[in-house]
């Protein structure tokens, strides 16, 4: 029998209108909170202004740091941490999609310590300021796990890191906030949910807990991924995608990701304008083909949860049908793209292949099929 150690201390608040509870929740931790968010979407939707009022009404003084970019840099995180120290913030609130939420956790560590955030890749963090996450997209799962991803703009490296002290204390998942997501963000973040579940379900570190989360994710994606894209005001589809995102976030917190993420991180690290989910979309099909023989049974189980009928298909045909299904979903989301479409230069592929190992080596090791730098470069070329 396999020995398992499962830990996730995040208190989750799920439901429409629950952003209204943010003040009461924040007040438990501090009278002063640094809101870490992006530059545009939360302002335009009015969500940032609403949160500020909710906090003030609860007696919590808000400080706003709205300098987070789609691929957050270490400079942005260190700047926010400096403000948190200067203003003596006792709480960090991440508001927005994966980038602000990832950044909030990194800021919480850097604000508690005395070294630049990049140093925490080699120096384990023992403590962090408390974090509350308020998520606006259905994709990264960052609202419920310990992980943070950051980019070094000087080198293009984009590693992930996470320590136990980085778990959010509480997460607010309010599907009403997600109604403001534009179609492209809905598509890219929604596809990220699939890749999280796919890699956690097929990876070497999978176990009964992560697999249970993933199977529910696949079931939810079947009827809601494309629907949320086609019907942006469908609150039920939005809510189901929010659930799927959180469940997939819990799954990767336990079992990690694989080669698709290992390749994508250096793609968007070197090309900061590339949305993470779009990069994943460009890399997924070839990676699925590469992994099929190593986890054929897993492919068949995922196909079943996606509602693909076996109906006389051989095991090979049924497993391959999943790849066809995902190709169809990518087409429906207008994400049937290659790396070239994202502006990636072919001359950079060798550098990206090397960085898949130097910054995301743990993800390559977790991949079901063994891969060296030569194989990764071939996958990148096939995905071009």
C-alpha angles and dihedrals in degrees: 000000000000117000112230134193112190123178132167118150099179116128106217124209109192125181148078116297095011093129082082088072093058095097095052091046094047093048090065090066109033147342090231125054132183110216110211111199145139130272103256128005101062090047094048094047091049092237094120093052091047091051092049091054093046091052094047092049088055093050096256116132110223124214115191126217106178100167100104115126126203091265101034117220129216088244091060092048094048090048092053091046090053091053091048090054094044094049093040093235111185095193137041119210117195111206123185137018130337096297097059091040093050089046093049091059092048091046089052090057096043092047090056096046138056102233133077114273092246089065090065089075086077102019112066115230116232099182142020139177113268114272132207117191124208107185126206101180136053104231129065102052087216089133092074107031140067099242130113129182122203137174129227101215093200095058104020090235115149111187130169125225137173140175131187092255089061097067110116113248091221137003126208112205108185113171091198089070089056094061087083093061112119118231097258092051090046090053098043097044092041091055089049086062090057094049092049091053093041094052095042090049096048101033125107092247095057119127140172094279098049091042091054090054091047096051090055089048092054090049091052094045092052094071103020114039097075092029092059088052095046096039106035093175094053100115093188092056090045091051093049091050089050089053091047091050093052093046091049089048090054090048096054090044086063103033108017130217135284146221097314091062091039090060097038097055094064090042093060090033090062093035106039093183091065112101111230094234092050090052089051090050091055092051104038106082097052090044091052090052090050093051100040099096092047095057107017093145091055090051089053092051091050090048089054092051090050089057097250109156118232092207101161096325118143118236090261092050093046093049091047090050088069091061090051089050093053091047088055092049091050090052091049090052093046088242098117090125144132132222090262090061088057093055097255112154117229090224089064096056095091091052090048091050091054093047091053085071101037096048104022103025092133089060093052089050090051092054113112093230119054114247135181128193091273092056093046091052089052090051091051091049092048089050094050 
